[in-house]
């Protein structure tokens, strides 16, 4: 056997193994699957001091998260703003108009995470960019994870809420910008059930 060729092949084999190992450890976390029946994105606003609840019927999410490496995670949401409902047909017809969500021009809202950090066991802060009606604001979202089931039936549920200022997103223009009628602060609430994640 040619010693030079043996050494060359040996080096090539080690290089291939090291390359494969590097690819394995640097590969992105597999995306988890959202379980629609256990998930919801909702909000509460206040009109004349009275809470008004609503939610979005259509949205999708891409979530890549590993509890062992939260800082490497990525979370993105796209919400169909025309799917909003506040439980009354006349209100639903009004809220999609230009003064409010203007869904004809801005059909989607989006959230893209920029950082994730653990704050306690099962608790995290997700920082990202929220875009609604052509306006983008930085938000920090507290998230709590809870586990149920085992094996193939294992589910992780993420819950949390955070405030936004509707006027920062130009929601409620014109006469509706009067915060004595409709409060500026809106509380966004979510419950997202996931499959495909390991135990906490």
Helices and strands as residue ranges (DSSP letters): H 3-26, E 31-34, G 36-38, E 40-47, E 50-56, E 59-64, G 67-72, E 74-80, G 81-83, E 84-85, H 89-95, E 108-120, E 123-132, E 135-148, G 151-153, E 155-165, G 166-169, G 174-177, E 185-195
